[in-house]
Amino acid sequence: MFSYFSSNSATPAEKENAAALKAIIKDHKSALKVELKQYEAEYKLALKAADAEYKRAKEQAKVDMIRKTLLVVTREVDTISATQEYANSDAKTKGKIQKFRAWMDNVTEKHLEGEVESDFLEAEEVEEVYVDEKKVQSLAV
């Protein structure tokens, strides 16, 4: 449209209109560029905020998972300790369970204070413990 009004055969009024149209288009284009930059800045801020929220939620989920795991393991050790088999087991087995219970108490205390590494569960080894000739797997220190 601009090229139609800016041709040599156009009247002076048409040329003025073409120049005004060109100025309006240029202003509008500049305004759109500014608006685009503003949207990009808002997008980047929103993305950073979402990323921070994701990391916070992920860390909270990890902490909750560890806390729940510690509670379940402690409950299971308490259940084992309350059985007649445990009461009739040898001193070595009782010692191992007590040592594990002390370790769990230490880990729970440190975890609640935020001092435990997030991968502490990966470093544990599984040991087989024999209680009254039955094989029971428990986590070893």
N, C-alpha and C positions, 0 to 999 in steps of 0.2 A: 504494500500500500504506500509506503514511504517513497519507494522508487517511482511509483506512478505520479505522485505529486511533485517529485523533484526533477522531473524530466525538463528538457529545454523548452518544450512547447507549452508548459504550464504558465499560467498567469502569475503576476507578482503576489496576488492574494493566496493563490494555491501554494506558492513557494513559502510564504510566511506560515501557512497552515502546516506545511510539511516540516518546517523547522521547529514549529511548536510541538508537533507530533513526535519529532525526533527527540526533543528535550524531555517530553513526558515519558517516552519509552526509556530513555537513559536514566531518568530519576527513578522510575519504577524498577528498572533492572538493578540499580544500586540499592534500593530499598529491599528488594528480594535477596540480594547477596548478604546484606546486613542481617536480615531475618533468618537466612539459612545459617549464618555463623552463630547466631543466638541459639537456634535449635540444636546445632551441633554441640555447643558448649553445654546446654541443658542436658543433652543426651549423654555426654561424657560424665557429667556430674551424677546423673541418675545411674549410669552404669557403675561408677565407682561406689556409690551408696549401696547398690544392689550387691556388688561384689563383697563389700565389707559386711553386709548383713548375712550373706551366704557363708562367709568364713566364720562369723560369730556363731551362726546356727550350727555349722558343722562342728566347731569346737565344743559347743554346748552338748551336742548329741554324743560326741566322743566321751565327754566327761560323764554324762548320764549313763552311757553304756558301761563304762568302767565301774562306776558306782554300783549299778545294778548287778554287774558280774560279781563284784566283791561281796555284795549282800547275799547273792545266791550261793556262792561258794562257802561263805561263812555259815549260812543256814544248813547246807549239806554236811559240813564238818560237825556242826552241832548235832545233827540228826544221827550221824555215824557214832559220835561220842555217846549218845544216849542209848545205843543198842546194847543188848546183852553180849553180843559177839565182841564188841569193843571192851566191855567190862571184863570178859574172860580172856582177852588177848595178852600176849607176852609184853614184857616191859619195853622191848625194842620197838614194837609197833606203837605202843602208847607214846613212847618218846618221840617217834617220828610225827605222829599226829599232833602232839603238843608243840613240837618245833614248828610244824606247818601252821598251827593256830597262832603261835607267837609271830611268825612271819606275816600272816594275814593281818593281824592286829597292827603291826608296824606299817604295812603297806596302806591299810585303811586310814591310819592316822596321818601318814604323809600325804596321801591322796586328798584327804579333806583339807589339808593345808596347802595343796597345790604344788607339792615338791616332787611328785612322782612323774617319771617320764611317761609319755603316752604309750610307749611300746613296751612297758614292763611285762606285760603278759606274754609277749613273744619270746622273751628271754628265759622263760621257765622250762624246765625239763620234766618229762613225765617219768615217774618211777613206779614200779609195781611193788605193792606192799601186800604181804600175806597176812591175813587175819583169820585165825582158826582154820587154816588150810584152804581158804577161799581167796582167790586172787581179786584184789580191789585196786583199781587205778586211782592214784591221787597225784596232785601236783607236788613236786619236790622243791625244796629250797635251793 
